[in-house]
């Protein structure tokens, strides 16, 4: 299993190269065969000062997940919506979405992908045709109830907020719960 969390606050967790580097490193730590693949890539670049290209990292990841007769390989990609969708062709997010499409299309019965994201239009358009199972937590009543309960508990337990007027506390709870957008 390998895991990557896109984070809009961390410049090193916002693009395809960061994702690839993280995934191949994690997988190589868990398997001798995966380690040999990454070591081969490292040896190829040992004599020069250049890092492997993204295409080489993609090939490395594909080689790792397409071994015949291997245990399932789980790749978990969290918060894809935090990968920038900036101008430029293609954007960092589009590059990641292209990579995900390429991974889904691999002839690898052992590969399992789990991608989490807020339901942004470009992400939905790219991923919906690729999915065999989709779970949406957005707009779920249980999720909204959990947010209301959490905000209420913070407002009721905070020493400074306890002194607020009830109508102010209720306004904070209502406003934060309605505008949480699943977060």
Backbone as numpy.savetxt, mean C-alpha at the origin, in Angstrom:
# Nx Ny Nz CAx CAy CAz Cx Cy Cz
5.98 -13.29 2.83 5.15 -12.12 2.83 6.03 -10.88 2.83
5.60 -9.89 2.07 6.28 -8.60 2.06 5.20 -7.53 2.09
5.51 -6.43 2.76 4.53 -5.39 3.04 5.13 -4.02 2.71
4.30 -3.16 2.12 4.75 -1.79 1.86 3.60 -0.83 2.14
3.90 0.23 2.87 2.91 1.26 3.20 3.31 2.56 2.51
2.48 3.04 1.59 2.72 4.35 1.00 2.38 5.40 2.04
3.23 6.41 2.15 3.04 7.42 3.18 3.33 8.80 2.59
2.31 9.64 2.51 2.48 10.97 1.91 3.44 11.84 2.70
3.71 11.48 3.96 4.62 12.28 4.78 6.08 11.84 4.64
6.32 10.71 4.02 7.68 10.18 3.91 8.07 10.08 2.44
8.98 10.91 2.02 9.40 10.97 0.61 9.96 9.62 0.14
10.43 8.78 1.05 10.98 7.47 0.68 9.92 6.38 0.59
8.67 6.76 0.69 7.58 5.78 0.61 6.47 6.29 -0.31
6.89 6.76 -1.49 5.90 7.39 -2.35 5.97 6.98 -3.82
6.81 6.02 -4.18 6.89 5.69 -5.61 7.21 4.22 -5.84
7.23 3.85 -7.10 7.41 2.45 -7.49 8.80 1.93 -7.10
9.84 2.73 -7.25 11.19 2.27 -6.89 11.26 1.92 -5.40
10.68 2.78 -4.57 10.67 2.51 -3.12 9.91 1.22 -2.82
8.79 1.05 -3.48 7.99 -0.17 -3.32 8.80 -1.40 -3.73
9.38 -1.36 -4.91 10.14 -2.51 -5.41 11.33 -2.85 -4.51
12.08 -1.83 -4.14 13.25 -2.07 -3.28 12.85 -2.73 -1.96
11.78 -2.24 -1.38 11.31 -2.79 -0.12 10.84 -4.24 -0.28
10.04 -4.50 -1.29 9.50 -5.86 -1.48 10.60 -6.88 -1.75
11.53 -6.56 -2.66 12.57 -7.55 -2.97 13.49 -7.78 -1.78
13.75 -6.74 -1.01 14.59 -6.89 0.19 13.90 -7.77 1.22
12.63 -7.51 1.47 11.90 -8.33 2.45 11.81 -9.78 2.01
11.51 -10.01 0.74 11.40 -11.39 0.25 12.75 -12.11 0.31
13.82 -11.40 0.01 15.15 -12.04 0.03 15.56 -12.43 1.45
15.04 -11.74 2.44 15.33 -12.08 3.84 14.64 -13.37 4.28
13.65 -13.82 3.52 12.83 -14.95 3.95 13.08 -16.24 3.17
13.91 -16.18 2.14 14.09 -17.36 1.31 15.48 -17.35 0.68
16.12 -18.50 0.69 17.44 -18.60 0.05 17.33 -18.37 -1.46
16.27 -18.91 -2.06 16.11 -18.73 -3.51 15.89 -17.26 -3.85
15.09 -16.57 -3.06 14.86 -15.14 -3.30 16.16 -14.35 -3.05
16.88 -14.74 -2.04 18.15 -14.07 -1.74 19.13 -14.24 -2.89
19.16 -15.44 -3.49 20.06 -15.68 -4.63 19.70 -14.77 -5.81
18.43 -14.55 -6.04 18.01 -13.67 -7.15 18.47 -12.24 -6.89
18.25 -11.75 -5.68 18.67 -10.39 -5.35 20.20 -10.28 -5.36
20.88 -11.30 -4.89 22.33 -11.30 -4.90 22.86 -11.23 -6.33
22.21 -11.94 -7.25 22.61 -11.88 -8.65 22.49 -10.46 -9.20
21.43 -9.77 -8.83 21.26 -8.38 -9.26 22.32 -7.49 -8.63
22.61 -7.73 -7.36 23.64 -6.96 -6.67 25.01 -7.17 -7.33
25.36 -8.41 -7.63 26.65 -8.71 -8.25 26.78 -8.07 -9.63
25.68 -7.97 -10.34 25.68 -7.35 -11.66 26.09 -5.88 -11.57
25.76 -5.24 -10.45 26.04 -3.81 -10.29 27.19 -3.53 -9.31
27.85 -4.58 -8.87 28.93 -4.42 -7.88 30.08 -3.58 -8.40
30.41 -3.75 -9.67 31.60 -3.06 -10.20 31.32 -1.62 -10.62
30.06 -1.23 -10.74 29.78 0.16 -11.08 29.04 0.84 -9.93
28.92 2.11 -10.03 28.31 2.87 -8.94 26.82 3.07 -9.16
26.24 2.44 -10.17 24.84 2.63 -10.48 23.95 1.66 -9.72
22.81 2.16 -9.34 21.79 1.30 -8.73 21.07 0.56 -9.84
20.46 -0.56 -9.52 19.65 -1.24 -10.54 18.52 -0.34 -11.02
18.19 -0.49 -12.28 17.08 0.29 -12.83 15.76 -0.26 -12.28
14.70 0.51 -12.45 13.38 0.02 -12.03 13.00 -1.23 -12.81
13.35 -1.27 -14.09 13.05 -2.47 -14.89 13.76 -3.70 -14.33
15.00 -3.52 -13.87 15.73 -4.64 -13.28 15.09 -5.06 -11.95
14.65 -4.10 -11.16 13.96 -4.43 -9.91 12.64 -5.14 -10.17
11.92 -4.71 -11.20 10.67 -5.38 -11.57 10.96 -6.82 -11.98
11.98 -7.02 -12.80 12.34 -8.38 -13.23 12.73 -9.23 -12.02
13.46 -8.64 -11.09 13.87 -9.34 -9.87 12.64 -9.78 -9.08
11.68 -8.87 -8.88 10.47 -9.21 -8.14 9.68 -10.29 -8.87
9.54 -10.15 -10.17 8.81 -11.16 -10.95 9.48 -12.53 -10.83
10.81 -12.55 -10.89 11.52 -13.82 -10.74 11.26 -14.44 -9.37
11.20 -13.60 -8.35 10.97 -14.10 -7.00 9.58 -14.71 -6.83
8.59 -14.14 -7.48 7.22 -14.61 -7.25 6.76 -15.67 -8.25
7.61 -16.03 -9.20 7.19 -17.01 -10.21 7.94 -18.33 -10.12
8.63 -18.59 -9.03 9.26 -19.90 -8.86 8.20 -20.98 -8.93
8.48 -22.05 -9.64 7.52 -23.16 -9.60 7.58 -23.87 -8.24
6.46 -24.41 -7.83 6.37 -25.23 -6.60 6.81 -24.50 -5.34
6.54 -23.23 -5.23 6.90 -22.52 -4.00 5.65 -22.25 -3.17
5.88 -21.99 -1.91 4.79 -21.62 -1.01 4.16 -20.32 -1.50
2.93 -20.04 -1.09 2.32 -18.77 -1.50 3.17 -17.57 -1.06
3.23 -16.58 -1.93 3.92 -15.33 -1.65 2.85 -14.25 -1.55
2.79 -13.59 -0.39 1.82 -12.55 -0.14 2.49 -11.19 -0.23
1.96 -10.33 -1.08 2.43 -8.95 -1.18 1.29 -8.06 -0.72
1.55 -7.27 0.31 0.53 -6.38 0.87 0.98 -4.95 0.61
0.14 -4.23 -0.11 0.44 -2.85 -0.47 -0.65 -1.99 0.14
-0.26 -1.19 1.09 -1.20 -0.45 1.91 -1.18 1.03 1.55
-2.36 1.64 1.57 -2.53 3.09 1.37 -2.05 3.55 -0.01
-2.43 2.82 -1.04 -2.03 3.18 -2.40 -2.44 4.60 -2.75
-3.53 5.08 -2.19 -3.99 6.45 -2.46 -3.00 7.50 -1.98
-2.05 7.13 -1.13 -1.03 8.08 -0.67 0.16 8.15 -1.61
0.15 7.33 -2.65 1.16 7.45 -3.71 0.73 8.62 -4.58
1.63 9.57 -4.83 1.23 10.79 -5.53 0.67 10.54 -6.93
-0.38 11.26 -7.23 -0.98 11.25 -8.55 -0.73 12.63 -9.16
0.55 12.93 -9.31 0.97 14.26 -9.78 0.97 14.31 -11.29
1.16 15.51 -11.79 1.27 15.64 -13.23 2.58 15.02 -13.68
2.63 14.70 -14.92 3.78 14.01 -15.47 3.30 12.70 -16.05
3.99 12.24 -17.02 3.56 11.02 -17.70 4.61 9.95 -17.55
4.32 8.87 -16.97 3.17 8.63 -16.09 3.47 9.12 -14.68
2.41 9.29 -13.91 2.57 9.73 -12.52 3.10 8.56 -11.69
3.65 8.84 -10.51 4.11 7.74 -9.64 3.00 6.71 -9.38
1.77 7.19 -9.18 0.67 6.26 -8.92 0.38 5.40 -10.15
0.39 6.00 -11.33 0.16 5.23 -12.55 1.23 4.16 -12.73
2.46 4.47 -12.38 3.54 3.49 -12.48 3.28 2.31 -11.54
2.82 2.59 -10.34 2.51 1.51 -9.39 1.33 0.69 -9.90
0.31 1.35 -10.40 -0.85 0.63 -10.93 -0.45 -0.26 -12.11
0.45 0.21 -12.97 0.95 -0.62 -14.07 1.70 -1.84 -13.54
2.49 -1.64 -12.48 3.20 -2.76 -11.87 2.22 -3.78 -11.31
1.20 -3.32 -10.63 0.20 -4.24 -10.06 -0.48 -5.04 -11.17
-0.80 -4.38 -12.26 -1.42 -5.08 -13.39 -0.47 -6.15 -13.92
0.80 -5.82 -14.06 1.78 -6.79 -14.55 1.92 -7.97 -13.59
1.87 -7.71 -12.30 1.98 -8.80 -11.31 0.75 -9.71 -11.37
-0.42 -9.11 -11.50 -1.65 -9.91 -11.57 -1.62 -10.81 -12.81
-1.06 -10.31 -13.89 -1.04 -11.07 -15.14 0.05 -12.14 -15.20
0.90 -12.21 -14.18 1.96 -13.23 -14.16 1.35 -14.63 -14.04
1.97 -15.60 -14.68 1.51 -16.98 -14.51 2.07 -17.57 -13.21
1.61 -17.06 -12.10 2.13 -17.48 -10.80 0.99 -17.84 -9.87
0.69 -19.14 -9.75 -0.41 -19.53 -8.86 -0.12 -19.29 -7.39
1.13 -19.03 -7.04 1.46 -18.84 -5.63 1.41 -17.38 -5.19
1.25 -16.44 -6.12 1.24 -15.02 -5.77 -0.13 -14.59 -5.29
-0.14 -13.91 -4.13 -1.37 -13.33 -3.56 -1.11 -11.85 -3.32
-1.98 -11.01 -3.84 -1.85 -9.57 -3.67 -3.00 -9.03 -2.84
-2.67 -8.13 -1.92 -3.68 -7.41 -1.16 -3.30 -5.93 -1.25
-4.22 -5.13 -1.79 -3.97 -3.70 -1.96 -5.07 -2.95 -1.23
-4.66 -2.00 -0.39 -5.65 -1.17 0.30 -5.52 0.26 -0.19
-6.67 0.94 -0.23 -6.69 2.31 -0.69 -8.06 2.90 -0.42
-8.10 4.20 -0.34 -9.39 4.87 -0.39 -9.88 4.72 -1.83
-11.19 4.75 -2.04 -11.73 4.47 -3.37 -11.63 5.64 -4.34
-10.42 6.03 -4.68 -10.25 7.12 -5.63 -10.50 6.59 -7.05
-11.01 7.44 -7.89 -11.48 7.04 -9.22 -10.41 6.31 -10.03
-9.21 6.89 -10.13 -8.18 6.27 -10.96 -7.77 4.90 -10.43
-7.74 4.76 -9.13 -7.36 3.48 -8.52 -8.46 2.45 -8.76
-9.69 2.84 -8.57 -10.81 1.92 -8.81 -10.84 1.46 -10.26
-10.66 2.40 -11.18 -10.68 2.04 -12.61 -9.57 1.06 -12.96
-8.42 1.24 -12.36 -7.30 0.36 -12.68 -7.41 -1.01 -12.01
-7.89 -1.04 -10.77 -7.88 -2.29 -10.00 -9.12 -3.16 -10.17
-10.28 -2.56 -10.38 -11.50 -3.37 -10.45 -11.44 -4.48 -11.49
-10.90 -4.25 -12.70 -10.83 -5.35 -13.65 -9.84 -6.45 -13.25
-8.95 -6.15 -12.32 -7.91 -7.10 -11.93 -8.27 -7.96 -10.72
-9.31 -7.57 -10.01 -9.59 -8.21 -8.72 -10.48 -9.43 -8.85
-10.17 -10.38 -7.99 -11.06 -11.53 -7.86 -11.94 -11.34 -6.62
-11.49 -10.52 -5.69 -12.25 -10.24 -4.48 -12.01 -8.78 -4.10
-13.09 -8.09 -3.83 -12.99 -6.69 -3.44 -13.82 -6.49 -2.18
-13.22 -5.84 -1.19 -13.92 -5.54 0.05 -13.87 -4.03 0.23
-15.03 -3.43 0.41 -15.08 -1.99 0.60 -15.53 -1.68 2.02
-14.71 -0.94 2.72 -15.06 -0.50 4.06 -15.56 0.94 4.05
-15.45 1.56 2.91 -15.87 2.95 2.77 -17.38 3.03 2.90
-17.85 3.99 3.66 -19.28 4.20 3.85 -19.98 3.05 4.57
-19.26 2.26 5.34 -19.87 1.18 6.10 -20.35 1.73 7.44
-21.54 1.30 7.85 -22.11 1.82 9.09 -21.25 1.43 10.30
-20.67 0.25 10.30 -19.81 -0.17 11.41 -18.58 0.71 11.53
-18.02 1.08 10.39 -16.85 1.95 10.39 -17.23 3.33 10.94
-18.35 3.85 10.51 -18.80 5.15 11.00 -19.06 5.10 12.50
-19.68 4.03 12.95 -19.98 3.87 14.38 -18.68 3.82 15.18
-17.67 3.10 14.67 -16.38 3.03 15.36 -15.73 4.41 15.48
-15.81 5.20 14.42 -15.23 6.54 14.44 -15.96 7.40 15.47
-17.29 7.34 15.48 -18.07 8.11 16.46 -17.71 7.70 17.88
-17.61 6.39 18.12 -17.27 5.91 19.47 -15.88 6.37 19.89
-14.93 6.32 18.96 -13.57 6.73 19.28 -13.51 8.23 19.61
-14.09 9.05 18.74 -14.07 10.50 18.96 -14.79 10.85 20.26
-15.90 10.20 20.51 -16.65 10.44 21.76 -15.80 10.09 22.97
-15.10 8.96 22.92 -14.28 8.56 24.07 -13.14 9.54 24.31
-12.54 10.06 23.23 -11.47 11.05 23.39 -12.02 12.33 23.99
-13.14 12.79 23.47 -13.74 14.03 23.97 -14.14 13.88 25.44
-14.70 12.75 25.82 -15.16 12.53 27.20 -14.00 12.30 28.17
-12.87 11.78 27.67 -11.77 11.45 28.60 -10.71 12.55 28.71
-10.65 13.46 27.76 -9.66 14.53 27.80 -10.03 15.52 28.90
-9.08 15.79 29.79 -9.35 16.67 30.93 -9.80 18.08 30.52
-9.18 18.63 29.49 -9.56 19.98 29.05 -10.91 19.98 28.37
-11.17 18.96 27.58 -12.45 18.91 26.85 -13.63 18.64 27.78
-13.37 18.00 28.89 -14.46 17.73 29.84 -15.12 19.02 30.33
-14.35 20.10 30.36 -14.87 21.38 30.84 -15.68 22.13 29.79
-15.65 21.64 28.55 -16.38 22.30 27.48 -17.89 22.16 27.71
-18.62 23.04 27.08 -20.08 22.93 27.10 -20.49 21.69 26.30
-21.60 21.07 26.69 -22.08 19.86 26.00 -22.30 20.10 24.51
-22.84 21.26 24.17 -23.11 21.52 22.75 -21.81 21.61 21.95
-20.71 22.12 22.57 -19.41 22.18 21.90 -18.83 20.77 21.71
-18.96 19.96 22.75 -18.49 18.57 22.65 -19.24 17.85 21.53
-20.55 18.01 21.51 -21.37 17.34 20.49 -21.02 17.83 19.08
-20.73 19.13 18.95 -20.34 19.67 17.66 -19.02 19.05 17.19
-18.05 18.92 18.09 -16.77 18.30 17.74 -16.98 16.86 17.31
-17.76 16.11 18.08 -18.02 14.70 17.75 -18.71 14.60 16.40
-19.72 15.41 16.18 -20.49 15.35 14.92 -19.60 15.73 13.74
-18.86 16.84 13.85 -18.05 17.33 12.75 -16.92 16.35 12.40
-16.19 15.88 13.39 -15.09 14.96 13.11 -15.59 13.63 12.56
-16.70 13.14 13.06 -17.24 11.88 12.58 -17.73 11.97 11.16
-18.37 13.06 10.82 -18.89 13.23 9.46 -17.79 13.47 8.44
-16.73 14.14 8.85 -15.65 14.49 7.91 -14.47 13.53 7.95
-14.59 12.46 8.70 -13.47 11.51 8.82 -13.18 10.80 7.51
-14.19 10.64 6.66 -14.02 9.99 5.36 -13.31 8.63 5.50
-13.74 7.86 6.49 -13.18 6.52 6.66 -11.86 6.46 7.37
-11.33 7.60 7.77 -10.01 7.62 8.41 -10.19 7.66 9.90
